């Protein structure tokens, strides 16, 4: 599974995309854990790093009130 692309080139490697993703994540206050996040190598890395750095990590239902019907369709801005 490939990390969210942030409009990166289609041919970017997984490693390079994750490096970019982690830099962007570090600018955030917390990390949203989507359904089945633990099936994604990249999401596991992000969740562990966020927890190690003391950042909030919560399921989407705990960030959004009322919970979204389909949290997989969230688009990052």
Secondary structure, DSSP 8 states (H G I E B T S, - for coil): -----TT--TT--HHHHHHHHHHHHTTSSEEEE-TTGGG-HHHHHHHHHHHHTT-EEEEHHHHSSS--S-GGG----
